Amino acid sequence: MSIERVDPLQAVIFDVDGTLADTERDGHRVAFNAAFEAAGLSYRWSVEEYGALLATTGGRRRIERYLQSHGHSPTEAAELAATLHADKTRRFVALVRTGAMQERPGTAELINALRAERVAVAVATTGTSDWVLPLLDILFGIDAFDVVVTGSDVTDLKPDPAVYLETLVRLDLTAVEAVAVEDSANGVQAAVSAGLRCVAVVNGYTRDQDMSGAVAVLDDLARPGGVSVLRGDPQLADGLTVAALRRLARVVA
């Protein structure tokens, strides 16, 4: 009698900013600065300063904390942050629609390969649905994702695990049946706190962050000639593939 083997990988859950797409430096930062200028504010976030500000997840919270640190009262900062974030979101979506934002190399191919292997593809992000859904639709087609959970769907943002826990509920899976792909320390912490195995695919802003909770750390998803494995299975130098994710799904977190 043959024994049916259960695939250890039932779903892959992706972060968006910095993971599926390079959106931070030349996308969100540019839109934030344009919103500041339109509001008559002198604040301008440089590439380096914005990298440090990313320690605060959620754009509205990021603006609010920044404003408070620059002398605005908590009430004024909260009200102004809400207005600025709404304007920034409109500007970012307009930028996305010009084709200015690009997916990271290998993401579209990996998503297609996962779907071909009948592995569910999900998104768990702190970004709001107002810009996340248009971005995903333009870059990949929204139908490429079985589940999308955004910061509009949960109260607590990363590093809190809420967005991952909600994603697992919607997938009707347990944490051991999925692998998360993240780019930041906050994201890795959120995924691991939800019980998920997580592979970190870092970028220029996150390369030096603490990714100790990840089962592997790469400098890209895929690249001609291979990627650098900063920590983990040397075989991952071939890039993040369905086979590689299945191996990671068996790793004890």
C-alpha positions as CSV (number, residue, x, y, z in Angstrom):
1,M,0.0,0.0,0.0
2,S,1.4,3.4,-1.0
3,I,1.6,6.2,1.5
4,E,0.5,9.6,0.3
5,R,3.1,12.2,1.1
6,V,1.8,15.5,2.4
7,D,3.5,18.6,0.9
8,P,5.1,20.4,3.8
9,L,4.6,23.7,1.9
10,Q,0.9,24.7,1.5
11,A,1.4,28.5,1.2
12,V,4.0,31.2,0.9
13,I,3.2,34.5,2.5
14,F,5.1,37.6,1.1
15,D,5.7,41.0,2.5
16,V,5.3,43.8,-0.1
17,D,7.6,46.8,0.5
18,G,11.2,45.9,-0.2
19,T,10.2,42.2,-0.6
20,L,8.0,41.9,-3.7
21,A,8.9,45.3,-5.0
22,D,11.5,48.1,-4.6
23,T,9.1,50.8,-3.4
24,E,10.7,52.6,-0.5
25,R,13.5,54.9,-1.6
26,D,12.2,56.0,-5.0
27,G,8.5,55.4,-4.3
28,H,7.1,56.1,-0.8
29,R,9.9,58.5,0.1
30,V,9.3,60.6,-3.0
31,A,5.6,60.6,-2.3
32,F,6.1,61.6,1.3
33,N,8.3,64.5,0.3
34,A,5.8,65.7,-2.3
35,A,3.1,65.6,0.3
36,F,5.3,67.7,2.7
37,E,5.9,70.3,0.0
38,A,2.2,70.5,-1.0
39,A,1.3,71.1,2.6
40,G,3.8,74.0,2.8
41,L,6.1,72.1,5.2
42,S,9.9,72.3,4.9
43,Y,10.5,68.7,5.8
44,R,12.3,66.6,3.2
45,W,13.5,63.0,3.9
46,S,16.9,62.1,2.4
47,V,17.6,58.6,1.3
48,E,19.7,58.0,4.4
49,E,17.2,59.5,6.8
50,Y,14.3,57.6,5.4
51,G,16.2,54.4,5.9
52,A,16.4,55.1,9.6
53,L,12.7,56.1,9.8
54,L,11.7,52.7,8.4
55,A,12.2,51.3,11.9
56,T,8.6,52.6,12.4
57,T,6.2,50.5,10.5
58,G,3.1,52.1,8.9
59,G,3.4,55.3,7.0
60,R,0.9,57.3,9.1
61,R,2.6,56.3,12.3
62,R,6.0,57.1,10.7
63,I,4.9,60.6,9.9
64,E,3.2,61.1,13.3
65,R,6.3,60.1,15.3
66,Y,8.5,62.3,13.1
67,L,6.3,65.3,13.6
68,Q,6.2,64.8,17.3
69,S,10.0,64.6,17.3
70,H,10.1,68.0,15.5
71,G,8.0,69.9,18.0
72,H,4.4,69.2,17.0
73,S,2.0,68.4,19.8
74,P,0.6,64.8,19.9
75,T,-2.8,66.1,18.8
76,E,-1.4,68.3,16.0
77,A,0.9,65.5,14.9
78,A,-1.9,62.9,14.7
79,E,-4.2,65.2,12.7
80,L,-1.5,66.4,10.3
81,A,-0.2,62.9,9.8
82,A,-3.6,61.7,8.8
83,T,-3.9,64.4,6.2
84,L,-0.3,64.0,4.9
85,H,-0.6,60.2,4.7
86,A,-3.8,60.4,2.6
87,D,-2.1,62.8,0.2
88,K,1.0,60.7,0.1
89,T,-1.0,57.6,-0.7
90,R,-2.7,59.3,-3.7
91,R,0.7,60.5,-4.9
92,F,2.2,57.0,-4.5
93,V,-0.6,55.3,-6.4
94,A,-0.3,57.9,-9.2
95,L,3.5,57.1,-9.3
96,V,2.7,53.3,-9.5
97,R,0.3,53.9,-12.4
98,T,3.1,55.5,-14.4
99,G,5.1,52.2,-14.2
100,A,7.8,53.7,-12.0
101,M,7.7,50.9,-9.5
102,Q,9.2,47.6,-10.4
103,E,9.0,44.1,-8.9
104,R,12.2,42.6,-7.4
105,P,14.0,40.2,-9.8
106,G,12.5,36.7,-9.7
107,T,9.3,37.6,-7.9
108,A,6.9,37.1,-10.8
109,E,8.6,33.9,-11.8
110,L,8.4,32.5,-8.3
111,I,4.7,33.5,-7.9
112,N,3.9,31.8,-11.2
113,A,5.9,28.7,-10.2
114,L,4.2,28.4,-6.8
115,R,0.7,28.7,-8.5
116,A,1.7,26.0,-11.0
117,E,2.6,23.7,-8.1
118,R,-0.7,24.6,-6.4
119,V,1.0,26.3,-3.5
120,A,-1.1,29.2,-2.2
121,V,0.3,32.7,-2.6
122,A,-0.5,35.3,0.0
123,V,0.5,38.8,1.1
124,A,0.8,40.1,4.7
125,T,1.8,43.7,4.8
126,T,1.5,46.7,7.1
127,G,0.7,48.9,4.1
128,T,-2.8,50.1,3.6
129,S,-5.1,48.6,1.0
130,D,-5.5,51.9,-0.8
131,W,-2.0,51.5,-2.4
132,V,-1.2,47.9,-1.8
133,L,-4.0,46.5,-4.0
134,P,-3.2,48.8,-7.0
135,L,0.5,48.0,-6.8
136,L,-0.1,44.2,-6.7
137,D,-2.6,44.4,-9.5
138,I,-0.3,46.5,-11.8
139,L,2.9,44.4,-11.1
140,F,1.4,40.9,-10.9
141,G,-2.3,40.9,-11.4
142,I,-4.4,40.8,-8.2
143,D,-5.7,37.3,-9.2
144,A,-2.1,36.0,-8.6
145,F,-2.8,36.1,-4.8
146,D,-5.1,33.8,-2.9
147,V,-5.2,36.0,0.2
148,V,-4.1,39.7,0.7
149,V,-4.1,41.1,4.2
150,T,-3.0,44.7,4.7
151,G,-2.6,47.2,7.5
152,S,-6.2,48.2,6.8
153,D,-7.3,44.8,8.1
154,V,-5.5,44.7,11.5
155,T,-5.1,47.1,14.4
156,D,-1.5,46.1,15.4
157,L,1.3,46.4,12.8
158,K,4.6,44.6,12.4
159,P,6.6,43.6,14.5
160,D,3.3,42.5,16.0
161,P,2.2,39.1,14.4
162,A,-1.4,40.2,13.9
163,V,-1.2,40.5,10.1
164,Y,0.3,37.0,9.8
165,L,-2.1,35.4,12.1
166,E,-5.0,36.9,10.1
167,T,-3.5,35.7,6.9
168,L,-3.2,32.1,8.3
169,V,-6.9,32.3,9.3
170,R,-7.9,33.3,5.8
171,L,-5.8,30.6,4.3
172,D,-7.2,28.1,6.8
173,L,-3.7,26.9,7.5
174,T,-1.5,26.4,10.5
175,A,1.9,28.2,10.7
176,V,3.8,25.0,10.1
177,E,2.2,24.7,6.6
178,A,3.5,28.0,5.4
179,V,6.8,30.0,4.9
180,A,7.0,33.8,5.0
181,V,9.3,35.9,2.9
182,E,10.4,39.2,4.4
183,D,13.0,41.9,4.0
184,S,13.2,43.6,7.4
185,A,13.8,42.8,11.1
186,N,10.3,44.0,12.0
187,G,8.8,41.7,9.4
188,V,10.9,38.7,10.4
189,Q,9.9,39.2,14.0
190,A,6.3,39.4,13.1
191,A,6.4,36.2,11.0
192,V,8.4,34.2,13.6
193,S,6.1,35.5,16.4
194,A,3.2,34.0,14.4
195,G,5.0,30.6,14.4
196,L,6.1,30.8,10.8
197,R,9.5,29.9,9.3
198,C,10.8,33.0,7.5
199,V,13.4,33.6,4.9
200,A,14.7,37.1,4.7
201,V,15.6,38.7,1.4
202,V,17.3,41.9,2.3
203,N,17.8,45.1,0.4
204,G,20.0,48.2,0.8
205,Y,17.9,49.6,3.7
206,T,17.7,46.3,5.6
207,R,21.0,44.4,5.0
208,D,22.5,45.3,8.4
209,Q,19.3,44.6,10.4
210,D,19.0,41.7,12.9
211,M,17.6,38.8,10.9
212,S,18.5,36.2,13.5
213,G,15.0,34.8,13.6
214,A,15.1,33.9,9.9
215,V,15.9,30.4,8.7
216,A,17.9,31.9,5.9
217,V,19.1,35.3,4.7
218,L,19.7,36.1,1.0
219,D,20.6,39.3,-0.7
220,D,18.0,38.8,-3.5
221,L,15.3,36.4,-4.6
222,A,17.0,35.6,-7.9
223,R,19.7,37.0,-10.0
224,P,21.7,35.9,-13.1
225,G,24.7,34.0,-11.8
226,G,23.1,33.4,-8.4
227,V,22.5,35.3,-5.2
228,S,24.6,35.7,-2.0
229,V,23.6,33.5,0.9
230,L,24.3,35.6,3.9
231,R,23.1,32.8,6.3
232,G,21.6,29.4,5.7
233,D,21.6,26.6,3.2
234,P,24.4,27.2,0.6
235,Q,22.1,25.7,-2.0
236,L,20.0,28.8,-1.8
237,A,22.7,30.5,-4.0
238,D,20.6,29.4,-6.9
239,G,17.8,31.7,-5.7
240,L,14.5,31.3,-4.0
241,T,12.6,28.5,-5.8
242,V,9.7,26.3,-5.0
243,A,12.1,23.5,-4.2
244,A,14.1,25.7,-1.9
245,L,11.0,26.9,-0.1
246,R,9.9,23.3,0.4
247,R,13.3,22.5,2.0
248,L,12.9,25.6,4.2
249,A,9.4,24.4,5.2
250,R,11.1,21.3,6.8
251,V,13.5,23.4,8.8
252,V,12.8,23.5,12.5
253,A,12.4,27.1,13.4
